[in-house]
Amino acid sequence: MAKKKIVILPKTKRILNELGANIKLARLRRKLSAEQVAERAGISRPTLFAIEKGAPTVSIGSYLLVLQVLGLEKDFLLIARDDELGRKLQDAQIITKERAPKK
């Protein structure tokens, strides 16, 4: 069975690239080698390098393991936390029932 080709939009690719660069900068600020982070996260060095490049094929769990090693796992909770568009859409669909007339 052939693998499906992942189609990533340019805007999404830029976001992944920035995420990878941020992870790499966090590692370098902590003066940790790629080998140390990969070992502590339980992943291979090539997987870590793929994360630092923003590869879309790396599992989200691997990204989280690296963030955990760097002490940034709580930042993961910020993803989609303030869903402004979703709240506006939800509020737009709220239907208030009309009250019966007072007697």
Backbone bond lengths (Angstrom), bond angles and torsions (degrees), N, CA, C in turn:
res aa  C-N    CA-C-N  psi(-1)  N-CA   C-N-CA  omega(-1)  CA-C   N-CA-C  phi
1 M - - - 1.447 - - 1.530 109.09 -
2 A 1.310 117.15 127.59 1.456 122.27 -177.02 1.524 110.70 -76.41
3 K 1.328 114.69 145.44 1.457 119.75 177.22 1.514 109.69 -74.46
4 K 1.333 115.15 147.24 1.449 119.37 174.68 1.516 108.77 -77.71
5 K 1.309 115.83 140.28 1.454 120.46 177.64 1.523 108.41 -81.44
6 I 1.315 115.99 130.21 1.458 121.30 179.09 1.519 108.68 -80.09
7 V 1.329 116.02 128.46 1.460 120.99 177.63 1.524 107.31 -107.05
8 I 1.311 115.60 115.05 1.459 121.91 -179.61 1.524 108.26 -112.31
9 L 1.325 115.48 126.82 1.460 119.85 177.33 1.525 109.59 -71.19
10 P 1.330 117.50 151.55 1.470 120.24 -178.58 1.535 113.30 -55.66
11 K 1.325 117.26 -39.65 1.463 120.64 179.94 1.530 110.42 -63.46
12 T 1.324 116.70 -42.12 1.463 121.59 178.58 1.516 110.77 -67.45
13 K 1.315 117.77 -38.31 1.460 121.94 178.22 1.519 110.48 -62.88
14 R 1.338 116.97 -40.24 1.467 120.23 177.81 1.526 110.86 -63.04
15 I 1.336 117.09 -38.79 1.463 120.99 178.29 1.523 110.33 -63.85
16 L 1.332 116.99 -45.68 1.463 120.81 178.15 1.532 111.51 -62.95
17 N 1.318 116.70 -40.62 1.462 120.61 178.09 1.526 111.02 -61.83
18 E 1.324 116.08 -42.25 1.467 120.54 179.25 1.529 110.76 -66.48
19 L 1.327 116.87 -41.04 1.461 120.80 176.88 1.524 110.47 -59.83
20 G 1.312 116.59 -46.58 1.460 120.92 178.44 1.519 112.12 -60.73
21 A 1.330 116.40 -43.27 1.463 120.63 179.36 1.532 110.45 -64.17
22 N 1.338 117.00 -39.39 1.466 120.57 178.15 1.525 111.34 -64.14
23 I 1.319 116.50 -39.91 1.466 120.92 178.55 1.528 109.92 -64.95
24 K 1.320 116.22 -42.68 1.464 119.54 179.04 1.524 111.08 -63.70
25 L 1.324 117.06 -43.64 1.463 120.64 178.09 1.527 111.42 -61.35
26 A 1.322 116.97 -40.44 1.467 121.05 178.36 1.525 110.24 -62.61
27 R 1.315 116.85 -40.16 1.472 121.00 178.24 1.517 110.51 -64.39
28 L 1.328 116.31 -45.20 1.462 120.36 -178.13 1.526 111.45 -67.38
29 R 1.329 117.78 -37.83 1.465 121.22 177.35 1.521 111.41 -60.74
30 R 1.322 115.99 -33.55 1.470 121.17 179.94 1.532 111.87 -85.11
31 K 1.336 115.00 0.70 1.463 122.08 -179.58 1.532 112.36 54.35
32 L 1.336 114.49 42.53 1.459 121.14 176.77 1.527 108.62 -103.84
33 S 1.301 116.21 137.97 1.463 119.42 176.92 1.525 109.42 -78.65
34 A 1.306 114.79 161.70 1.466 119.74 177.87 1.524 109.65 -61.96
35 E 1.314 116.05 -37.29 1.457 120.27 179.99 1.537 111.18 -63.58
36 Q 1.333 117.14 -42.24 1.466 120.90 179.41 1.528 111.32 -62.94
37 V 1.323 116.05 -47.07 1.471 119.88 -178.03 1.521 110.32 -65.35
38 A 1.314 116.86 -44.39 1.467 120.37 -179.77 1.524 110.54 -61.46
39 E 1.310 116.94 -42.80 1.466 120.38 -179.62 1.523 111.17 -65.19
40 R 1.325 116.59 -45.65 1.470 120.48 -179.53 1.525 112.08 -65.88
41 A 1.333 116.78 -32.16 1.464 121.04 179.96 1.526 111.68 -83.98
42 G 1.329 117.07 -12.76 1.462 120.34 -179.09 1.514 113.34 74.46
43 I 1.336 115.78 30.81 1.466 120.76 178.40 1.530 108.14 -125.11
44 S 1.312 116.48 169.11 1.461 120.39 178.70 1.532 110.01 -83.05
45 R 1.333 115.33 160.49 1.467 119.41 177.01 1.527 111.51 -62.29
46 P 1.351 119.07 -41.41 1.475 117.56 177.11 1.536 112.77 -60.24
47 T 1.331 116.88 -34.28 1.468 119.24 177.32 1.516 110.07 -66.56
48 L 1.345 116.96 -41.85 1.462 120.13 177.13 1.518 110.78 -61.64
49 F 1.325 117.22 -43.15 1.463 119.85 178.33 1.529 110.96 -63.06
50 A 1.319 116.92 -36.72 1.476 120.36 177.05 1.527 110.09 -64.74
51 I 1.336 117.00 -39.93 1.471 121.02 177.59 1.521 109.65 -62.44
52 E 1.321 116.32 -44.94 1.463 120.41 -178.52 1.520 112.84 -68.29
53 K 1.321 117.03 -17.10 1.465 121.21 174.72 1.527 111.68 -94.28
54 G 1.340 116.90 -6.45 1.456 120.60 179.53 1.513 113.37 79.46
55 A 1.309 116.99 35.57 1.466 120.56 -178.61 1.530 110.92 -67.68
56 P 1.337 117.54 130.19 1.463 120.65 -179.76 1.526 113.12 -76.76
57 T 1.328 117.59 -10.20 1.460 120.38 -176.91 1.525 113.25 -87.84
58 V 1.327 117.47 -9.58 1.466 121.13 179.14 1.527 108.23 -81.17
59 S 1.340 115.58 138.21 1.464 119.13 -177.14 1.524 111.38 -66.35
60 I 1.306 115.42 150.20 1.458 121.37 179.98 1.530 110.20 -63.75
61 G 1.324 116.67 -27.97 1.455 120.91 177.15 1.519 111.60 -64.59
62 S 1.307 117.51 -37.01 1.467 121.33 177.80 1.522 110.85 -67.07
63 Y 1.331 116.38 -40.57 1.462 119.80 175.29 1.532 109.59 -58.60
64 L 1.337 116.28 -44.41 1.464 120.87 -178.94 1.526 111.62 -65.17
65 L 1.334 117.91 -39.06 1.465 120.80 177.95 1.529 111.30 -61.01
66 V 1.316 117.08 -41.59 1.464 120.95 179.12 1.526 109.83 -66.85
67 L 1.322 117.03 -42.80 1.466 119.90 177.42 1.526 110.84 -60.68
68 Q 1.318 116.59 -36.77 1.460 121.36 178.87 1.530 110.37 -63.98
69 V 1.309 116.98 -44.20 1.468 121.10 178.52 1.526 110.40 -60.60
70 L 1.328 116.18 -35.95 1.466 120.90 -178.51 1.531 112.46 -84.37
71 G 1.329 116.97 -3.70 1.464 120.75 -179.51 1.517 112.97 77.66
72 L 1.318 116.60 23.28 1.466 121.73 -176.90 1.524 112.65 -114.62
73 E 1.335 117.52 16.82 1.465 119.73 -174.79 1.526 112.97 -62.53
74 K 1.328 118.13 -27.94 1.473 119.79 179.87 1.530 111.53 -69.86
75 D 1.337 117.24 -23.16 1.463 120.36 175.81 1.521 111.10 -63.19
76 F 1.313 116.06 -24.61 1.467 121.70 179.07 1.528 111.09 -62.15
77 L 1.331 115.87 -29.74 1.464 120.60 -179.62 1.529 112.46 -71.80
78 L 1.305 117.64 -13.96 1.460 121.15 -179.45 1.528 112.63 -77.99
79 I 1.324 115.73 -13.83 1.465 119.38 -179.18 1.525 109.50 -66.58
80 A 1.313 116.28 125.04 1.475 124.90 178.00 1.519 112.52 59.79
81 R 1.326 117.16 22.46 1.469 120.29 -178.50 1.525 111.38 -67.31
82 D 1.316 116.08 -49.79 1.461 119.77 -178.90 1.521 108.30 -104.26
83 D 1.313 115.43 86.23 1.462 122.00 -177.04 1.530 109.45 -87.08
84 E 1.322 115.32 78.92 1.463 121.01 -175.49 1.530 112.00 -62.06
85 L 1.322 117.44 -45.70 1.466 120.82 179.72 1.529 110.72 -62.88
86 G 1.313 117.29 -45.17 1.461 121.07 179.50 1.514 112.41 -60.31
87 R 1.315 116.57 -39.53 1.474 120.11 178.64 1.522 111.35 -67.43
88 K 1.329 116.44 -38.92 1.465 119.40 178.37 1.523 110.50 -65.09
89 L 1.333 116.44 -41.44 1.463 120.17 178.40 1.529 110.81 -64.45
90 Q 1.308 116.22 -40.78 1.459 120.91 179.27 1.529 110.27 -64.57
91 D 1.324 116.84 -44.16 1.467 120.87 -179.86 1.523 111.87 -65.45
92 A 1.330 116.90 -32.78 1.463 121.04 -179.26 1.523 111.59 -68.20
93 Q 1.330 117.16 -24.47 1.462 120.50 -177.43 1.521 113.30 -95.71
94 I 1.315 116.98 0.72 1.462 119.81 179.81 1.527 108.53 -72.22
95 I 1.308 114.98 125.20 1.462 120.95 -179.79 1.522 107.26 -112.14
96 T 1.313 115.32 124.12 1.460 118.56 177.45 1.524 108.13 -93.91
97 K 1.301 115.14 135.82 1.453 120.08 179.43 1.517 109.86 -77.12
98 E 1.321 114.11 141.73 1.469 117.96 177.98 1.512 108.69 -78.32
99 R 1.291 115.31 139.85 1.466 120.39 -179.46 1.527 109.25 -83.84
100 A 1.302 113.17 151.65 1.457 118.40 175.55 1.527 108.58 -71.21
101 P 1.332 116.28 148.90 1.469 118.47 -179.62 1.530 110.95 -64.42
102 K 1.345 114.78 145.95 1.466 120.11 178.07 1.513 109.47 -73.28
103 K 1.324 115.59 146.08 1.471 119.18 -179.31 1.490 110.96 -95.88
